[in-house]
Amino acid sequence: MKGRVFVIGLGLIGGSLALCIKKEHKDATIIGFDVNAEQAGLAKALGVIDENTETIPDGAVDADLIILSTPVNQSEEIISLLAGLPLKQDVIITDTGSTKQKVVHAADPLLTKGFAFIGGHPMAGSHKSGVTAAKDILFENAFYLLTPNDRISDSKVAQLKSWLNGTKAKFLTIAPDEHDYLTGIVSHFPHIIAASIVRQTEKLADSRNLIPRLAAGGFRDITRIASSSPEMWRDILLQNKEILLELFEKWQEEMEWIKALLEKENSPAILNYFKEAKEYRDNLPIKEKGAIPAFYDLFVDIPDVPGVISEITGYLAKERISITNIRIHETREDVYGVLAISFQTEEDRQRAEKCILSYTDYATFIIS
């Protein structure tokens, strides 16, 4: 497709979408804007965009597609700005925010003027941020939720999908309120729970100085999502307030129920509680990308000898296998340590396992 695509917000998501569009639509021109001029300049230097602009109106008025890859609160402000500009009549405007009801409602002035706004939420992320982390494979096999207003034609939705075809994502079209309820359950609320566990642990650590040391391994893994951007999650909570308050009520009921089982020492019911949770969790799709970015980890038993970590990473580098994180769970003299290596995709994790096995005769895997 030919045309001009204007990406507002050149971070991980905006940059990755720009790369996907450039890859699929080689005749398109990608224009970028970021409040951080340095970030915009970097995006152009890296070839993520073709041009950058100093103001939003400069890039918007001639655009065929406008992508708002900014925090939701900022997206609402930008939508208000766009509604006052002489945009192309057939322009499509979309966003990438994690909540949809308020932003779709905020876009009513655009629809009144005949412009098409289609809410969007690519459900993919990375351990890294910024335009330097942008990848054209970020969204492969991830769900990409579209939330068009009832007044948006199917042809406009199809046109947006065509622009975004290079993401190789799985598109789902749902209502804005349904989007916010579903993501509230599988993404927003789990982030609150993870943060609450960390905060409770921090408070208890004041009187139990062993807690930070004991929490260094698996505890860090199960609460990793609590390390997400505080500013982003503040905005998400406020944007999805009503649904999250409803989920709080259900969570409190669940906690009261299991608390009562414990008080009564109801062993069969407690066993069944964990059994049902395990069965449901074990039956969830393994290869699907969901609302929370997956962590593709490899746990490797290694001997505590000088140079073993650089040796392992050297083998991975030789095979051009990228890692997103590496950490040591435990190393002591004469005791095998656990090297935890994170990858961006399941394919990379599997390749890494084969690579390490082919080069070493000492490494074994705890989880594979």
C-alpha positions as semicolon CSV with decimal commas, in nm:
position;residue;x (nm);y (nm);z (nm)
1;M;0,000;0,000;0,000
2;K;0,116;0,350;-0,077
3;G;0,058;0,639;0,156
4;R;0,189;0,830;0,452
5;V;0,183;0,674;0,798
6;F;0,226;0,903;1,097
7;V;0,341;0,737;1,420
8;I;0,303;0,948;1,733
9;G;0,518;0,803;2,011
10;L;0,838;0,628;1,909
11;G;0,892;0,381;2,189
12;L;0,895;0,002;2,176
13;I;0,539;-0,035;2,042
14;G;0,535;0,264;1,807
15;G;0,879;0,181;1,673
16;S;0,793;-0,185;1,621
17;L;0,472;-0,098;1,436
18;A;0,667;0,140;1,213
19;L;0,913;-0,139;1,130
20;C;0,630;-0,383;1,055
21;I;0,464;-0,136;0,818
22;K;0,794;-0,052;0,645
23;K;0,864;-0,422;0,594
24;E;0,520;-0,501;0,449
25;H;0,447;-0,178;0,261
26;K;0,772;-0,071;0,099
27;D;0,608;0,216;-0,092
28;A;0,474;0,376;0,227
29;T;0,645;0,671;0,391
30;I;0,672;0,654;0,770
31;I;0,672;0,985;0,957
32;G;0,737;0,995;1,329
33;F;0,688;1,231;1,621
34;D;0,796;1,199;1,982
35;V;0,792;1,454;2,263
36;N;1,152;1,350;2,317
37;A;1,326;1,499;2,012
38;E;1,632;1,284;2,083
39;Q;1,419;0,970;2,059
40;A;1,271;1,088;1,731
41;G;1,616;1,159;1,591
42;L;1,733;0,816;1,700
43;A;1,433;0,653;1,531
44;K;1,527;0,818;1,202
45;A;1,896;0,732;1,240
46;L;1,806;0,367;1,299
47;G;1,579;0,359;0,995
48;V;1,266;0,298;1,200
49;I;1,103;0,601;1,036
50;D;1,172;0,789;0,712
51;E;1,104;1,139;0,842
52;N;1,035;1,309;1,173
53;T;0,833;1,621;1,247
54;E;0,860;1,882;1,518
55;T;0,484;1,908;1,573
56;I;0,186;1,675;1,550
57;P;-0,007;1,890;1,299
58;D;0,291;1,883;1,061
59;G;0,272;1,504;1,039
60;A;-0,102;1,456;1,071
61;V;-0,258;1,669;0,797
62;D;-0,122;1,464;0,505
63;A;-0,132;1,122;0,672
64;D;-0,336;0,828;0,548
65;L;-0,286;0,639;0,874
66;I;-0,220;0,792;1,216
67;I;-0,105;0,567;1,502
68;L;-0,113;0,699;1,857
69;S;0,142;0,498;2,053
70;T;0,131;0,707;2,369
71;P;-0,008;0,669;2,724
72;V;-0,389;0,668;2,719
73;N;-0,424;1,006;2,890
74;Q;-0,198;1,163;2,629
75;S;-0,386;0,987;2,351
76;E;-0,708;1,157;2,459
77;E;-0,537;1,497;2,443
78;I;-0,392;1,419;2,099
79;I;-0,732;1,305;1,972
80;S;-0,876;1,639;2,078
81;L;-0,597;1,813;1,886
82;L;-0,651;1,599;1,575
83;A;-1,024;1,673;1,576
84;G;-0,942;2,039;1,509
85;L;-0,708;1,973;1,216
86;P;-0,790;1,957;0,842
87;L;-0,708;1,588;0,812
88;K;-0,757;1,379;0,499
89;Q;-1,121;1,274;0,485
90;D;-1,033;0,905;0,439
91;V;-0,766;0,897;0,712
92;I;-0,770;0,613;0,963
93;I;-0,666;0,689;1,320
94;T;-0,584;0,419;1,573
95;D;-0,414;0,387;1,910
96;T;-0,226;0,117;2,101
97;G;-0,349;0,175;2,457
98;S;-0,427;-0,088;2,718
99;T;-0,775;0,048;2,791
100;K;-1,035;0,127;2,531
101;Q;-1,370;0,261;2,655
102;K;-1,254;0,611;2,744
103;V;-1,031;0,661;2,442
104;V;-1,301;0,540;2,200
105;H;-1,548;0,776;2,366
106;A;-1,294;1,059;2,343
107;A;-1,276;0,997;1,967
108;D;-1,644;1,091;1,911
109;P;-1,548;1,436;1,774
110;L;-1,336;1,265;1,507
111;L;-1,627;1,044;1,403
112;T;-1,860;1,344;1,396
113;K;-1,630;1,500;1,136
114;G;-1,631;1,182;0,931
115;F;-1,285;1,056;1,032
116;A;-1,242;0,689;1,120
117;F;-1,103;0,612;1,465
118;I;-1,047;0,246;1,547
119;G;-0,924;0,158;1,894
120;G;-0,634;-0,088;1,895
121;H;-0,436;-0,288;2,148
122;P;-0,141;-0,500;2,032
123;M;-0,094;-0,746;2,318
124;A;0,281;-0,781;2,305
125;G;0,574;-0,633;2,488
126;S;0,934;-0,685;2,584
127;H;1,169;-0,671;2,880
128;K;1,326;-0,370;2,709
129;S;1,182;-0,030;2,621
130;G;1,250;0,255;2,382
131;V;1,295;0,270;2,007
132;T;1,626;0,083;2,026
133;A;1,429;-0,224;2,142
134;A;1,184;-0,204;1,848
135;K;1,157;-0,523;1,641
136;D;0,951;-0,615;1,338
137;I;0,881;-0,957;1,496
138;L;0,745;-0,821;1,825
139;F;0,380;-0,891;1,743
140;E;0,412;-1,224;1,564
141;N;0,134;-1,460;1,681
142;A;0,025;-1,207;1,944
143;F;-0,338;-1,104;1,977
144;Y;-0,411;-0,761;1,835
145;L;-0,747;-0,638;1,963
146;L;-0,944;-0,385;1,758
147;T;-1,236;-0,198;1,914
148;P;-1,417;0,002;1,645
149;N;-1,717;0,216;1,727
150;D;-2,048;0,091;1,585
151;R;-2,031;0,372;1,328
152;I;-1,707;0,240;1,175
153;S;-1,755;0,037;0,857
154;D;-1,615;-0,312;0,814
155;S;-1,418;-0,186;0,514
156;K;-1,229;0,062;0,734
157;V;-1,143;-0,214;0,980
158;A;-1,023;-0,431;0,692
159;Q;-0,812;-0,142;0,563
160;L;-0,646;-0,098;0,903
161;K;-0,573;-0,471;0,919
162;S;-0,414;-0,446;0,576
163;W;-0,187;-0,166;0,696
164;L;-0,093;-0,378;0,999
165;N;-0,059;-0,706;0,813
166;G;0,318;-0,702;0,860
167;T;0,276;-0,751;1,233
168;K;0,166;-1,112;1,165
169;A;-0,059;-1,073;1,467
170;K;-0,393;-1,243;1,533
171;F;-0,662;-0,976;1,497
172;L;-0,975;-0,990;1,711
173;T;-1,254;-0,734;1,687
174;I;-1,447;-0,678;2,009
175;A;-1,646;-0,402;2,180
176;P;-1,450;-0,148;2,388
177;D;-1,623;-0,245;2,714
178;E;-1,560;-0,615;2,652
179;H;-1,192;-0,535;2,587
180;D;-1,156;-0,353;2,918
181;Y;-1,327;-0,632;3,111
182;L;-1,115;-0,907;2,956
183;T;-0,785;-0,722;2,994
184;G;-0,886;-0,622;3,346
185;I;-0,909;-0,993;3,435
186;V;-0,600;-1,128;3,260
187;S;-0,366;-0,829;3,274
188;H;-0,459;-0,530;3,487
189;F;-0,567;-0,714;3,802
190;P;-0,270;-0,956;3,802
191;H;-0,039;-0,651;3,797
192;I;-0,213;-0,516;4,106
193;I;-0,177;-0,852;4,283
194;A;0,192;-0,877;4,195
195;A;0,254;-0,525;4,324
196;S;0,060;-0,597;4,644
197;I;0,264;-0,911;4,715
198;V;0,586;-0,715;4,672
199;R;0,465;-0,433;4,896
200;Q;0,356;-0,676;5,168
201;T;0,693;-0,850;5,149
202;E;0,875;-0,518;5,176
203;K;0,681;-0,428;5,492
204;L;0,744;-0,768;5,652
205;A;1,113;-0,746;5,562
206;D;1,154;-0,466;5,818
207;S;1,138;-0,726;6,094
208;R;1,266;-1,029;5,900
209;N;1,602;-0,946;5,745
210;L;1,629;-1,284;5,569
211;I;1,331;-1,206;5,344
212;P;1,521;-1,014;5,071
213;R;1,775;-1,294;5,042
214;L;1,514;-1,569;5,024
215;A;1,306;-1,371;4,774
216;A;1,594;-1,341;4,527
217;G;1,501;-1,644;4,314
218;G;1,153;-1,772;4,237
219;F;0,984;-1,484;4,420
220;R;1,138;-1,239;4,177
221;D;1,018;-1,450;3,886
222;I;0,653;-1,474;3,994
223;T;0,637;-1,101;4,068
224;R;0,827;-0,975;3,764
225;I;0,530;-0,786;3,627
226;A;0,544;-0,561;3,934
227;S;0,852;-0,403;3,773
228;S;0,642;-0,246;3,497
229;S;0,617;0,132;3,456
230;P;0,447;0,285;3,764
231;E;0,320;0,579;3,559
232;M;0,161;0,350;3,301
233;W;-0,011;0,138;3,563
234;R;-0,138;0,441;3,753
235;D;-0,309;0,555;3,431
236;I;-0,445;0,208;3,350
237;L;-0,601;0,173;3,695
238;L;-0,769;0,512;3,671
239;Q;-0,886;0,443;3,315
240;N;-1,034;0,103;3,406
241;K;-1,155;0,199;3,753
242;E;-1,509;0,055;3,750
243;I;-1,411;-0,288;3,620
244;L;-1,115;-0,317;3,857
245;L;-1,331;-0,224;4,155
246;E;-1,569;-0,504;4,053
247;L;-1,275;-0,747;4,030
248;F;-1,156;-0,638;4,376
249;E;-1,492;-0,750;4,515
250;K;-1,461;-1,091;4,350
251;W;-1,099;-1,127;4,468
252;Q;-1,193;-1,044;4,826
253;E;-1,470;-1,306;4,812
254;E;-1,216;-1,561;4,686
255;M;-0,970;-1,475;4,964
256;E;-1,239;-1,491;5,231
257;W;-1,341;-1,834;5,105
258;I;-0,992;-1,985;5,113
259;K;-0,931;-1,813;5,448
260;A;-1,240;-1,987;5,588
261;L;-1,120;-2,323;5,456
262;L;-0,789;-2,270;5,635
263;E;-0,953;-2,163;5,960
264;K;-1,162;-2,480;5,954
265;E;-0,859;-2,688;5,850
266;N;-1,069;-2,831;5,571
267;S;-0,795;-3,045;5,419
268;P;-0,997;-3,200;5,131
269;A;-1,132;-2,861;5,020
270;I;-0,788;-2,698;5,037
271;L;-0,641;-2,982;4,833
272;N;-0,920;-2,944;4,578
273;Y;-0,862;-2,566;4,567
274;F;-0,502;-2,608;4,454
275;K;-0,589;-2,910;4,235
276;E;-0,848;-2,714;4,037
277;A;-0,615;-2,416;4,003
278;K;-0,335;-2,641;3,877
279;E;-0,560;-2,817;3,626
280;Y;-0,695;-2,492;3,481
281;R;-0,351;-2,333;3,466
282;D;-0,191;-2,642;3,308
283;N;-0,456;-2,644;3,035
284;L;-0,398;-2,283;2,931
285;P;-0,240;-2,245;2,584
286;I;0,139;-2,269;2,598
287;K;0,236;-2,131;2,259
288;E;-0,019;-1,848;2,247
289;K;0,085;-1,493;2,336
290;G;-0,152;-1,344;2,590
291;A;-0,218;-1,014;2,764
292;I;0,099;-1,029;2,974
293;P;0,429;-1,068;2,786
294;A;0,555;-1,423;2,831
295;F;0,892;-1,502;2,983
296;Y;1,071;-1,774;2,790
297;D;1,319;-1,894;3,048
298;L;1,583;-2,163;3,046
299;F;1,718;-2,280;3,384
300;V;2,060;-2,437;3,348
301;D;2,257;-2,628;3,614
302;I;2,616;-2,514;3,585
303;P;2,930;-2,577;3,794
304;D;3,069;-2,286;3,991
305;V;3,395;-2,247;3,799
306;P;3,556;-1,933;3,652
307;G;3,440;-1,841;3,303
308;V;3,142;-2,078;3,281
309;I;2,885;-1,800;3,231
310;S;3,083;-1,628;2,956
311;E;3,132;-1,970;2,799
312;I;2,757;-2,035;2,787
313;T;2,674;-1,689;2,654
314;G;2,955;-1,722;2,401
315;Y;2,797;-2,035;2,258
316;L;2,463;-1,855;2,226
317;A;2,627;-1,557;2,058
318;K;2,804;-1,791;1,814
319;E;2,465;-1,926;1,708
320;R;2,322;-1,572;1,696
321;I;2,066;-1,641;1,968
322;S;1,964;-1,322;2,147
323;I;1,894;-1,320;2,520
324;T;1,682;-1,063;2,703
325;N;1,806;-1,128;3,056
326;I;2,049;-1,346;3,246
327;R;2,081;-1,403;3,619
328;I;2,227;-1,649;3,869
329;H;1,995;-1,804;4,124
330;E;2,265;-1,971;4,331
331;T;2,637;-2,037;4,308
332;R;2,851;-2,170;4,591
333;E;3,186;-2,339;4,593
334;D;3,161;-2,704;4,487
335;V;2,786;-2,671;4,435
336;Y;2,608;-2,647;4,101
337;G;2,445;-2,311;4,043
338;V;2,131;-2,224;3,852
339;L;2,176;-1,995;3,555
340;A;1,844;-1,844;3,443
341;I;1,845;-1,716;3,084
342;S;1,545;-1,535;2,933
343;F;1,459;-1,517;2,564
344;Q;1,208;-1,322;2,360
345;T;1,046;-1,620;2,188
346;E;0,986;-1,988;2,257
347;E;1,176;-2,069;1,938
348;D;1,485;-1,891;2,073
349;R;1,454;-2,079;2,403
350;Q;1,441;-2,415;2,225
351;R;1,733;-2,323;2,001
352;A;1,934;-2,220;2,306
353;E;1,868;-2,552;2,480
354;K;1,992;-2,746;2,176
355;C;2,291;-2,513;2,142
356;I;2,404;-2,553;2,503
357;L;2,362;-2,930;2,488
358;S;2,568;-2,950;2,170
359;Y;2,859;-2,750;2,309
360;T;2,877;-2,874;2,670
361;D;2,886;-3,202;2,854
362;Y;2,815;-3,055;3,198
363;A;2,499;-2,845;3,157
364;T;2,164;-2,991;3,253
365;F;1,823;-2,824;3,248
366;I;1,582;-2,790;3,539
367;I;1,297;-2,672;3,320
368;S;1,291;-2,723;2,945
